[in-house]
Amino acid sequence: MLQFLFRRLLWFAITLFSVVTISFFLMRAVRGGPFDNERALHPAIEANLEARYHLDWPVWKQYLQYVGPFNLDHEGLVLFGGDNSNVFGGVLTGDLGPSFKLRDYTVNDIIGQSLPISIALGSVAMAIALTLGLTAGIVSALRRGTALDLGMRLFATVGIALPNFVIAAFLIIIFAFQLELLPVAGWGSPRYLPLPALALGAPFAAYIARLTRTGMLEVLSADYIRTARAKGLPEWLVLLRHAIKGGILPVVSYLGPATAGILTGSLVIERMFAIPGTGSHFVGSALNRDYTLAMGVTILYTVLVYGLNTLVDLAYTLLDPRIELENS
């Protein structure tokens, strides 16, 4: 266990360093900047803003300042000492810097306010995906070859084929415009949560349903299931005690990519439903070239996806002791 966690921590450091470095230089390579507006600023004002945030420095020096904690000036590089000309402490200190567009807000403040909203939306979406997907997959496997099985497989195929923003549009038309049961967009009460959560979780519910059906069909034909039935155990007990645990293994391995998909999928859904989550800020930062905010959300997503994938690997070994962490 300790060797596994140490290797994961080492690869996490390498991955995070690569993501930060590549993202930083790619953003700086794009034409334009955070202070380019439809209404051009006076050259003196723009020069003062660039000097304030050190955008007039060479890119390599901006990178060192962003990573930190370094004290930099136009004369050279001073490590951990001297007059601090940084506008923030650097990523290594946990300071993600000020937002270039949302004045008087730091990236840490914005993420601190928006992340709980994204977590709430993602948690409900994942709960919907697991509930619908596992139920449909188990029922479909138990009723293999019937009309019910065919119908659930058809809905799963449609759910996989449709992007979440198309599902969101259908949900808005039906539940907001025609039935007038739920609000179109916004945040602040539980009534705003069902539509975006269902739109976000529906495609993943379809994937989970197919994986569950496949896993359950394989397990139900296994020898130990036939042995359990031969002992006279009730069918529901065979299902709950023996079949489901092995049948959901493919779903457990899928939870890592599913979580990443829900995180990235929320970028579009949060924008469509005007939800002030992290994904919405990420889209806005990309459009406005808010370098520090875009980098901060990128780092956040990298940490979340890597950490959740590690937790999934640990859970997988608990469900199936035959799998060793050294081989994960």
Secondary structure, DSSP 4 states (H G I P E B T S, - for coil): -HHHHHHHHHHHHHHHHHHHHHHHHHHHHSSS-TT--SSPPPHHHHHHHHHHTTTTS-HHHHHHHHH-SEEEETTEEEES-S----SS--GGGT---B-SSSTT-BHHHHHHHHHHHHHHHHHHHHHHHHHHHHHHHHHHHHTTTSHHHHHHHHHHHHHHHS-HHHHHHHHIIIIIIIS--S-SS--SSGGGSHHHHHHHHHHHHHHHHHHHHHHHHHHHTSHHHHHHHHTT--HHHHIIIIIHHHHTHHHHHHHHHHHHHHHHHHHHHHHHTT--SHHHHHHHHHHHT-HHHHHHHHHHHHHHHHHHHHHHHHHHHHH-TTS-GGG-
